[in-house]
Amino acid sequence: MICDDDILGNAWIYATFVHYRQVSARYLLSIKDLFQYPAKEYIINASELYHRISQDLLKFENDLQNLNGSYDSLKQSVEWTRETCLEQIQRLRDAKPLEVQAIGELEKVLRTVSL
């Protein structure tokens, strides 16, 4: 585990971060038709952003395959060197603006729908 400023580089955190952005993208697309314009557009936008995050961040094919296994199997699928962790940290930093934008799209949904 490597800590660089305020971001932690760790195989499990990284893999789950990517996985749940993929899950979010799929889920949002699955519910988009429950909403009317403009909320539907905001949901699609958020889904696309989460998809971009997961595609841009995912570097190792085995990350998600090993998510159902143990932390040790995930660590073994990739050589988690200091350099690898620092690369993952940089990817997380690069993803932050997209994450903020996706959350902004979802906030727009909440402002446009009656609950």
C-alpha positions as CSV (number, residue, x, y, z in Angstrom):
1,M,0.0,0.0,0.0
2,I,1.3,3.4,-1.0
3,C,0.0,6.7,0.1
4,D,0.7,9.8,-2.0
5,D,-0.8,12.9,-0.6
6,D,-4.5,12.1,-0.1
7,I,-4.7,9.1,-2.4
8,L,-4.1,5.5,-1.4
9,G,-2.6,3.1,-4.0
10,N,-3.7,-0.4,-3.3
11,A,-4.7,-3.3,-5.5
12,W,-8.1,-3.9,-3.9
13,I,-9.2,-0.3,-3.7
14,Y,-8.2,0.3,-7.3
15,A,-9.9,-2.8,-8.7
16,T,-13.2,-2.2,-6.7
17,F,-13.2,1.5,-7.8
18,V,-13.0,0.4,-11.4
19,H,-15.6,-2.4,-11.0
20,Y,-18.2,-0.2,-9.3
21,R,-17.9,2.5,-12.0
22,Q,-18.6,-0.3,-14.6
23,V,-21.6,-1.4,-12.5
24,S,-22.8,2.2,-12.2
25,A,-22.6,2.7,-16.0
26,R,-24.6,-0.4,-16.7
27,Y,-27.2,0.3,-14.0
28,L,-27.8,3.8,-15.1
29,L,-28.4,2.7,-18.7
30,S,-30.8,0.0,-17.5
31,I,-33.0,2.6,-15.8
32,K,-32.8,5.5,-18.3
33,D,-36.1,4.7,-19.9
34,L,-37.9,5.2,-16.5
35,F,-37.2,8.9,-16.9
36,Q,-38.4,11.7,-19.2
37,Y,-36.2,14.3,-20.8
38,P,-34.1,16.1,-19.5
39,A,-33.5,13.6,-16.6
40,K,-33.0,10.8,-19.1
41,E,-30.2,12.7,-20.8
42,Y,-28.5,13.4,-17.5
43,I,-28.6,9.7,-16.6
44,I,-27.2,8.8,-20.0
45,N,-24.4,11.4,-19.5
46,A,-23.5,10.0,-16.1
47,S,-23.5,6.5,-17.5
48,E,-21.1,7.5,-20.2
49,L,-18.8,9.3,-17.8
50,Y,-18.7,6.2,-15.5
51,H,-18.0,4.0,-18.5
52,R,-15.1,6.3,-19.6
53,I,-13.7,6.3,-16.0
54,S,-13.7,2.5,-15.9
55,Q,-12.2,2.1,-19.4
56,D,-9.5,4.7,-18.8
57,L,-8.6,3.3,-15.4
58,L,-8.6,-0.4,-16.2
59,K,-5.1,-1.4,-17.1
60,F,-4.9,-5.0,-16.0
61,E,-7.4,-7.5,-17.5
62,N,-7.1,-9.8,-14.5
63,D,-8.2,-7.1,-12.0
64,L,-11.9,-7.7,-12.3
65,Q,-11.6,-11.4,-12.9
66,N,-9.9,-11.7,-9.5
67,L,-12.3,-9.4,-7.7
68,N,-14.4,-12.5,-6.8
69,G,-11.4,-14.1,-5.3
70,S,-9.3,-13.1,-2.4
71,Y,-7.1,-10.0,-1.9
72,D,-4.1,-12.3,-2.2
73,S,-5.2,-13.6,-5.6
74,L,-5.7,-10.1,-6.8
75,K,-2.2,-9.1,-5.7
76,Q,-0.7,-12.1,-7.5
77,S,-2.4,-11.2,-10.8
78,V,-0.4,-8.1,-11.1
79,E,3.0,-7.1,-9.8
80,W,2.1,-4.3,-7.5
81,T,5.3,-2.5,-7.4
82,R,5.7,1.1,-6.1
83,E,5.7,2.3,-9.7
84,T,2.4,0.3,-10.4
85,C,0.8,1.9,-7.4
86,L,1.9,5.4,-8.4
87,E,0.5,4.8,-11.9
88,Q,-2.8,3.8,-10.3
89,I,-2.8,6.9,-8.1
90,Q,-2.3,9.1,-11.2
91,R,-5.2,7.4,-13.0
92,L,-7.4,8.0,-9.9
93,R,-6.4,11.7,-10.0
94,D,-7.1,11.9,-13.7
95,A,-10.5,10.3,-13.2
96,K,-11.6,12.7,-10.4
97,P,-12.9,15.4,-12.8
98,L,-15.0,12.8,-14.6
99,E,-16.3,11.5,-11.3
100,V,-17.3,15.1,-10.2
101,Q,-19.0,15.6,-13.6
102,A,-20.9,12.3,-13.3
103,I,-22.1,13.2,-9.8
104,G,-23.1,16.6,-11.2
105,E,-25.2,14.9,-13.9
106,L,-26.9,12.8,-11.2
107,E,-27.6,15.9,-9.1
108,K,-29.3,17.4,-12.1
109,V,-31.6,14.3,-12.2
110,L,-32.5,14.9,-8.6
111,R,-33.4,18.5,-9.3
112,T,-35.6,17.6,-12.3
113,V,-37.7,14.7,-11.0
114,S,-40.5,14.7,-8.4
115,L,-39.8,12.2,-5.7
